[in-house]
């Protein structure tokens, strides 16, 4: 039981040393991730549409 308590205390000490991002930074990073995800989705969706069209025209 002593090892568990020591581990929890040390983990808490380490978490206090972490340089957490500010609310503004977190919001900016979140918006960047959402934007990049949407851009990749649109790009892959466009490729899917183009390949689907080419398959219908030339193969089917």
N, C-alpha and C positions, 0 to 999 in steps of 0.2 A: 504493500500500500504506500510505503514511503517513496518508492520509485515513481509511482503515478503522480503523487503530489509534487515531487521535484520536477517532473516533466512538465506539468501544467504551469508551475511557476516560471520555469525557464522559457516556455513557449510564450507566456504573457510578456516577459521581459523582451523577447525578440520582436514581438508584435509592436511594442512601444518604440522600437528603433526604426520601424518601417517608415519611409517617407511616402505617406499616402497622398494621392493626387487631390487637388482641390475640387470643389463641386463644378466649377467652370471647366476645368480640364477634363473631368469625367464626362460632362455633357458634350464637349467638343469631340473627344475620342469616340463616344457613342454615335454621334452624328456622322463621323467619318466612316465608321464601320457600316452603318446603315446605308450610307451613300455608295460605298464601294460594293456592298452586297447587291444593291439595286442595279448598279451599272453592270456587274457580272451577270446578273439574272437577265437583264435586257439583251446583253451581248449573246449569251447562250440561247436565249429564246429566239433571237434573230437568226442565229445559225441553224437552229432546229427548223424554223419556218422555211429558210432557204433550201436546206437539204430535203425537207419534205416536199417542197414544190418541185425540185429537180427530179426527185424520185417519181413523182406523179407524171411529170412531163416526159421523161426519157425512158422509164422502165415500165410503168403501168400504162 
